[in-house]
Amino acid sequence: MDPFSKLKALQDGARDRAAGSPFADMIEITRLTSLGRLDEATALIQRSLGGYAPAPPSEPQTPAPQPSTHREEAPQDARREAPHKTRGETRAEPAVRVRKAVVKVVRGLAPVLKGLGQPRRGPARSPVARKPPAESRFVALSHAEPAGSRDYKLFIPGDSVEPAPLIVMLHGCMQNPDDFAAGTGMNVLAEREGFFVVYPAQSRQAHVQRCWNWYEPRDQRRESGEAAIIAGLTRAVMAAHPIDPAQVYIAGMSAGGAAALNIARAYPDLYAAVGVHSGLAAGCARDLGSALMAMQVGAPGLGTAAPFGASPAGRRIPTIVFHGDDDGTVSVRNADQVLAQANVAGLTAQSETFEDRGHPFTRTRYRDGTGRVVVEDWRVRGAGHAWSGGRPEGSYTDADGPDASRAMLDFFAEHRLGPR
């Protein structure tokens, strides 16, 4: 049996089961009323209630001619008091009154009875007004405070979990926020995962090549110079947006990586972890001359084993390091000194080498006594001074390396600031 025949059979069965019940009559009454067949509806109601009404004719009929009779009209008072009326007249007047009352009742009940006998459906639901998804924005802003001022770009995700993480990204020399955002692809990840990214911009007045002054003592200390400006800018973003204060991170490339480590050490109560790509250890230079020396061969006299890197507050700062071993701008020896500053000597190391994708690389994870990874070191063979896994839309990128942006986000996600 085809589906339509099945449906008809079910409806016929339901109608048969309902026969003789008040609901069956009510359904038919409602149907007749909706078609304008009020006489039939009235008759059916009267039959259901045990009353009498003549069945309405199906076709209008011409009354048969009657013989003409002459009868004097009774006086008005006599007509009112006359007890004798024909049988037809006696029944017709109540029928009219009943008909009018029934029509009124049926019309009132029609909306209620309309659905009787129909297949049951779920309760009607009003359409839910959904908030349209917000669009992400990449806006230009500025921050000023006693230590100085800087412009910056802020990526605001269209949809985010509140409160959301915040990552501060410091570009390298001769770069700017737009260039750095395009090259790292960090905004794409931020849009997907719902976090904020702020890109402070170094000004040409502060450095002709737009480098962060990572080697200047005044810019390495808490509440001083560029460290204070970036920390203040971070707090301003946190105050203006739903940022989780336990999930604020800082990362940078080259001069930005060195500056990020300076700032993380100066503000261990503000940043939960730091990412250093092709950068240098915090405080490894005191002027331009020592900076150039450190870039070429590492910081003189620091070595690679001395744990000179505990923050002033004594807290270990979770650190992730990326460096290409063919970097001719910042020697890979600086990555070793960043690890020494992170005091990896007291941690348990586990290394893995990957050679089946782009540049071969070795990832070493350092775990503390609880088994938590607190330091990661990524060494990319054959890579130069470029953001690993970056995009060609930005400068100083190398698409053949492992994705540094993804690796940093995964590392950051494992670290939060504890109670302050």
C-alpha positions in Angstrom: 0.0 0.0 0.0 1.4 3.4 -0.9 1.9 6.1 1.8 -1.1 8.1 0.7 -3.4 5.0 0.8 -2.1 4.2 4.3 -2.8 7.8 5.4 -6.3 7.7 4.1 -7.0 4.3 5.8 -5.8 5.7 9.1 -8.0 8.8 8.7 -11.0 6.6 7.9 -10.3 4.4 10.9 -10.1 7.4 13.2 -13.3 8.7 11.8 -15.1 5.4 12.3 -13.8 5.1 15.9 -15.1 8.7 16.5 -18.5 7.9 15.1 -21.3 8.4 17.7 -19.1 10.5 19.9 -19.8 14.2 20.6 -16.4 15.0 19.1 -17.3 13.5 15.7 -20.4 15.7 15.6 -18.5 18.8 16.7 -15.9 18.2 14.0 -18.6 18.0 11.3 -20.4 21.0 12.8 -17.2 23.0 12.5 -16.7 21.9 9.0 -20.2 22.8 7.9 -19.9 26.2 9.6 -16.7 27.0 7.9 -18.4 26.2 4.5 -21.3 28.5 5.3 -23.8 25.7 5.5 -25.4 27.0 8.8 -28.8 25.3 8.4 -27.1 21.9 8.2 -24.9 22.7 11.2 -27.9 23.8 13.2 -29.8 20.7 12.4 -26.9 18.5 13.4 -26.5 20.2 16.7 -30.2 19.8 17.4 -30.1 16.1 16.5 -27.1 15.7 18.8 -29.0 17.3 21.6 -32.1 15.2 21.0 -34.1 18.1 19.6 -36.1 18.4 16.4 -35.5 20.3 13.2 -36.6 19.5 9.8 -33.8 18.4 7.5 -33.0 21.4 5.2 -33.8 20.8 1.6 -30.8 20.1 -0.6 -32.3 22.3 -3.4 -34.5 25.4 -3.0 -38.1 24.5 -3.8 -40.9 26.7 -5.1 -43.8 26.5 -2.7 -46.9 24.9 -4.2 -49.7 27.4 -4.9 -52.3 27.5 -2.2 -56.0 28.4 -2.6 -56.6 32.0 -1.8 -58.6 32.5 1.4 -59.9 35.7 2.9 -59.6 36.2 6.6 -60.1 39.3 8.6 -57.2 40.5 10.5 -57.8 40.2 14.3 -57.3 43.3 16.3 -53.8 43.8 17.6 -54.7 42.9 21.2 -56.5 39.9 20.0 -53.5 38.8 18.0 -51.3 39.0 21.0 -53.6 36.9 23.1 -54.6 34.4 20.5 -53.6 31.0 21.8 -54.2 29.1 18.5 -51.4 29.0 15.9 -50.7 26.5 13.3 -48.3 23.6 14.1 -45.7 25.0 11.6 -45.8 28.4 13.2 -45.3 27.0 16.7 -42.2 25.1 15.8 -40.7 27.6 13.3 -40.2 30.4 15.8 -38.1 28.4 18.3 -36.2 26.9 15.4 -35.2 30.3 14.3 -34.1 31.3 17.8 -32.2 28.0 18.2 -30.6 28.5 14.8 -29.3 32.0 15.7 -28.0 30.8 19.1 -26.4 27.8 17.6 -24.7 29.8 14.9 -23.3 32.2 17.5 -22.0 29.3 19.6 -20.5 27.4 16.7 -18.8 30.5 15.4 -17.3 31.0 18.8 -16.2 27.4 19.1 -14.9 27.1 15.6 -11.3 28.2 16.3 -11.2 25.8 19.3 -12.7 22.8 17.5 -10.8 23.4 14.2 -7.9 21.1 15.2 -10.0 18.2 16.6 -9.6 15.1 14.6 -6.4 16.2 13.0 -3.1 14.3 13.6 -1.3 15.5 16.7 1.7 17.6 16.3 4.2 19.0 18.8 3.3 22.3 20.6 3.5 25.3 18.4 6.7 27.3 19.1 7.3 30.9 18.4 10.4 31.4 16.3 13.4 32.1 18.4 15.1 35.4 17.6 18.7 34.5 17.2 21.4 37.1 17.6 23.3 37.4 14.3 27.0 36.5 14.7 29.1 39.4 15.3 31.9 40.3 12.9 35.5 40.3 14.0 37.3 43.6 13.8 40.9 44.7 13.6 41.0 48.3 14.9 43.7 50.9 15.2 44.0 52.5 18.7 46.4 54.4 20.8 47.6 54.2 24.4 49.3 56.9 26.5 50.7 57.0 30.1 53.5 58.7 32.0 56.1 56.3 30.6 55.1 57.2 27.0 52.6 56.4 24.3 52.3 53.9 21.5 49.7 53.1 18.7 48.5 49.6 18.4 46.1 47.3 16.5 43.6 45.2 18.3 42.0 42.1 16.9 38.5 41.6 18.4 36.9 38.2 17.6 33.4 38.1 16.4 32.5 35.4 18.9 34.4 34.6 22.0 34.1 32.7 25.2 33.9 35.2 28.0 36.2 35.9 29.6 38.6 35.4 26.8 42.4 35.0 26.6 44.6 37.9 25.4 47.9 37.6 23.5 50.3 40.5 23.2 52.4 40.2 19.9 55.6 42.3 19.5 56.8 42.6 15.9 60.4 42.6 14.8 62.5 45.4 13.3 61.2 47.0 10.1 57.8 45.4 10.7 54.4 46.8 11.9 51.2 45.4 13.4 49.5 44.7 10.0 52.6 43.0 8.6 53.2 40.9 11.7 49.5 39.9 12.0 49.5 38.8 8.3 52.8 36.9 8.5 52.0 35.0 11.7 48.4 34.2 10.9 47.5 34.8 14.5 44.3 36.6 13.7 43.0 33.6 11.8 43.5 31.4 14.8 42.0 34.1 17.1 38.9 34.3 15.1 38.5 30.5 15.1 39.1 30.1 18.8 37.7 33.4 20.2 40.6 35.2 21.8 41.9 38.8 21.5 45.3 39.8 20.1 47.0 43.1 20.6 49.8 44.3 18.4 51.7 47.3 19.8 53.5 49.4 17.2 57.0 50.7 17.7 57.3 54.3 16.5 60.1 55.7 14.3 60.7 58.3 16.9 61.6 55.6 19.4 63.7 53.7 16.9 64.5 54.5 13.3 64.1 50.9 12.2 61.0 50.3 14.4 63.0 47.9 16.7 61.9 47.6 20.3 64.7 48.8 22.5 65.3 45.5 24.2 68.9 46.3 25.0 68.2 49.6 26.9 68.2 49.2 30.7 65.4 51.8 31.1 63.2 49.6 28.8 63.9 46.4 30.6 62.6 47.4 34.1 59.2 47.4 35.7 57.4 50.7 35.6 60.0 52.2 33.2 60.2 52.9 29.5 58.8 50.5 26.9 58.2 47.7 29.5 55.8 50.0 31.4 54.1 51.2 28.2 53.4 47.7 27.0 52.2 46.6 30.4 49.9 49.7 30.7 48.6 49.0 27.2 47.8 45.4 28.1 45.9 46.6 31.2 44.0 49.1 29.1 42.8 46.3 26.7 41.9 44.1 29.7 39.8 47.0 31.2 38.0 47.7 28.0 37.2 44.1 27.0 36.1 40.8 28.6 39.6 39.4 29.2 40.4 36.6 31.6 43.3 38.1 33.7 44.6 34.5 34.3 45.1 34.0 30.5 47.2 36.9 29.3 50.3 36.0 27.3 53.1 37.8 25.5 55.2 36.8 22.5 57.5 38.4 19.9 59.8 37.9 17.0 63.5 38.9 17.0 63.8 42.3 18.8 60.1 41.8 19.8 61.0 38.4 21.2 63.8 39.9 23.4 61.4 42.7 24.5 58.7 40.1 25.3 61.0 38.2 27.6 62.1 41.5 29.3 58.5 42.5 29.9 57.4 39.0 31.1 60.2 39.0 33.7 59.4 42.5 34.8 55.6 41.7 35.1 55.3 38.0 36.2 52.0 39.0 37.9 50.5 40.1 34.5 51.7 37.5 32.0 51.0 33.8 32.4 53.6 32.7 29.8 55.9 34.0 27.1 56.9 33.0 23.6 60.3 33.9 22.1 60.9 33.5 18.4 64.4 34.2 17.1 65.0 36.3 20.1 67.5 36.8 23.0 67.6 36.3 26.7 66.2 39.1 29.0 68.8 41.6 30.1 71.6 40.1 28.0 72.7 43.5 26.7 73.1 47.0 28.2 73.7 49.1 25.1 73.8 49.0 21.3 77.3 47.6 21.2 76.6 44.7 23.6 73.4 44.1 21.7 75.2 43.6 18.4 77.6 41.3 20.1 74.9 39.2 21.7 73.1 38.9 18.3 76.2 37.4 16.7 77.5 35.1 19.4 75.3 35.3 22.4 75.7 37.3 25.5 79.3 37.3 26.6 79.9 35.8 30.0 76.4 34.4 30.5 77.1 30.9 29.2 74.3 28.4 28.7 74.1 26.7 32.1 73.8 29.5 34.6 70.2 29.9 35.8 70.2 33.7 35.7 66.6 33.8 34.5 64.4 33.5 37.5 62.0 36.5 37.5 62.5 39.2 40.2 59.5 37.7 42.0 61.1 34.3 42.0 58.3 32.7 39.8 59.3 30.5 37.0 57.8 31.9 33.8 56.5 29.2 31.4 58.5 29.8 28.2 58.3 28.5 24.6 61.3 29.0 22.3 61.5 28.9 18.5 64.8 29.3 16.6 66.1 28.3 13.2 69.6 26.8 13.3 70.6 28.7 10.1 69.6 32.1 11.5 72.3 34.6 10.4 70.8 37.6 12.2 70.4 36.3 15.7 72.7 33.4 16.6 71.0 30.1 17.7 73.2 30.3 20.8 70.8 32.9 22.1 68.1 30.2 22.2 70.3 28.2 24.5 70.7 31.2 26.8 66.9 31.7 26.9 66.6 28.1 28.0 69.2 28.6 30.7 67.3 31.7 31.9 64.2 29.5 32.2 66.3 27.2 34.5 65.7 24.0 32.5 68.6 22.3 34.3 66.2 21.3 37.1 63.6 19.9 34.7 63.1 16.5 33.0 63.7 16.8 29.2 62.1 14.7 26.5 63.0 15.3 22.8 61.3 14.2 19.6 62.6 14.8 16.0 60.3 15.2 13.0 61.7 14.9 9.5 58.6 14.1 7.4 57.2 17.6 7.0 59.0 20.7 5.6 62.0 21.7 7.6 63.1 18.9 10.0 62.8 20.0 13.6 63.4 18.8 17.1 60.9 19.6 19.9 62.1 19.3 23.5 59.7 19.5 26.3 60.8 20.2 29.9 58.6 18.9 32.7 58.6 20.0 36.3 58.2 17.6 39.3 54.4 17.4 38.8 54.8 16.3 35.1 53.6 19.6 33.7 55.4 21.0 30.6 56.8 24.4 31.7 59.3 25.0 28.9 59.3 24.0 25.2 62.2 24.3 22.8 61.7 24.1 19.0 64.8 23.9 16.8 64.2 24.1 13.1 66.9 22.8 10.9 67.6 24.8 7.7 65.5 27.7 8.8 66.8 31.3 9.0 65.6 34.5 10.7 61.9 34.0 10.0 58.6 33.1 11.7 58.3 29.3 11.4 55.2 28.2 9.5 54.3 31.8 8.7 52.4 33.1 5.7 53.9 34.8 2.7 51.6 37.8 3.1 54.0 39.0 5.9 57.7 39.7 6.0 60.3 37.4 7.7 58.2 34.2 7.4 59.1 30.6 6.4 56.1 28.5 5.5 58.2 25.2 5.5 58.7 25.2 9.2 56.4 23.9 11.9 53.6 26.3 12.8 55.0 28.5 15.6 51.7 30.3 16.1 49.8 27.1 16.6 52.5 25.7 18.9 52.5 28.8 21.0 48.7 28.8 21.4 48.8 25.2 22.5 51.5 25.9 25.0 49.8 29.0 26.4 46.5 27.1 26.8 48.3 24.9 29.5 49.3 27.8 31.7 47.3 30.2 33.8 48.2 32.7 36.5 47.2 31.5 39.9 45.6 33.6 42.7 47.3 36.9 43.0 
